């Protein structure tokens, strides 16, 4: 087996043959060439072949016929120039007395194509003005040609031809601009919708992270304070407090990972990614192990609530109990979920000391200030109502009510 190497300074050639250069696709230039050739063959070709008689010498007929269609080759890039040149050729042919088309006044598609392109490519005022000036020039030239060549007929057939071509071109341009405007509006609406979705997602994640971190850190703060106070005299109680801190921290870490996973990709449809009403029992049990005595009652028969509504109720209960731990100066709370045909109510109360002014405002001003505000935002999504304030008999109460459409949850 022999191996050949390339000469120094030259790159090695690949062992496979080079691909052939692809044949260019049929573009606008080829279309314009085809249009020009068709116009020349249809209008001037029959005269040059002797099928139809024209006026003038054969070279003159061929020259004027070619000059009339030549501007169509650049009509897309220079629409105004194309119309001016076509009009000038028609004027010169009339004055010279050369008829290079079978029709009177050299009527043919060249002028129509030029006018259509100008109306399609340029603004309406510009195309209308240019077309009008071209028609005026052709009309004046026709009057001059009548005096110069009395044996030839002249008419103004270019007027209806140019008018129809301009209307069609202007209609095409208007339709294209309308579609472009619709596409731009759709693009803007899509961008606005994307920004709205992202903003709502950031707000949702912010609320979820706040609920998780605030709840867990409150439990950790309370239990670590207990452990610090009793570590010397009651080591068993300190161990239980540290164990509760470890359990709460691991649970919060798992929940936080679930929230972050939702940011990266959606959870499978059959895998619940958010807690619901059924998870309130577990939340209450964890708080009981952390030293808070919580009574939990569910009144009435639960309906088939949407998952988002169940998560909202769970988060409100979680946030309210967290505020009890942080602000209520008590170790007792009560959670009650009341189900009725037209309303779902979550009530969280505590029996903190009576007359503490700071208790009525602590939730709003302490910490990040996102507690009650976040709960209000969640409840407002369902058209519900949130009441949060001190109770006359002492303590604090949070009540969230959600209207239920029974027809959708029967």
Buried (B, 14 or more C-beta within 10 A) or exposed (E): EEEEEEEEEEEEEEEEEEEEEEEEEEEEEEEBEEBBBBBBBBBBBBBBEEEEEBBBEEEBBBBBBBBBBBBBBBBBEBBBBBBBBBBBBBBBBBBBBBBBBBEBBBBBBBBBBBBBBBBBBBEEEBBBEBBEEBBEBBBEBBEBBEEEBEEBEBEBBBEEBBBEBBEBBBEBBEEEEEEEEEEEEEEEEEEEEEEEEEEEEEEBBEBBBBBBBBBBBBBBEBBBEBBEEBBEEBEEBBEBBBEBBEBBBEBBEEBBEBBEEBEEEEEEEEEBEBBBBEBBEEBBEBBEBBBBEBEBEBEEEEBEBEEEBBBBBBBBBBBBBBBBBBBBBBBBBBBBBBBBEEBBBBBBBBBBEEEBEEBBEBBEEEBEEBBBBBBBBBBEEBEBBBEBEBBEEBBBBBBBBBEBEEEEBE
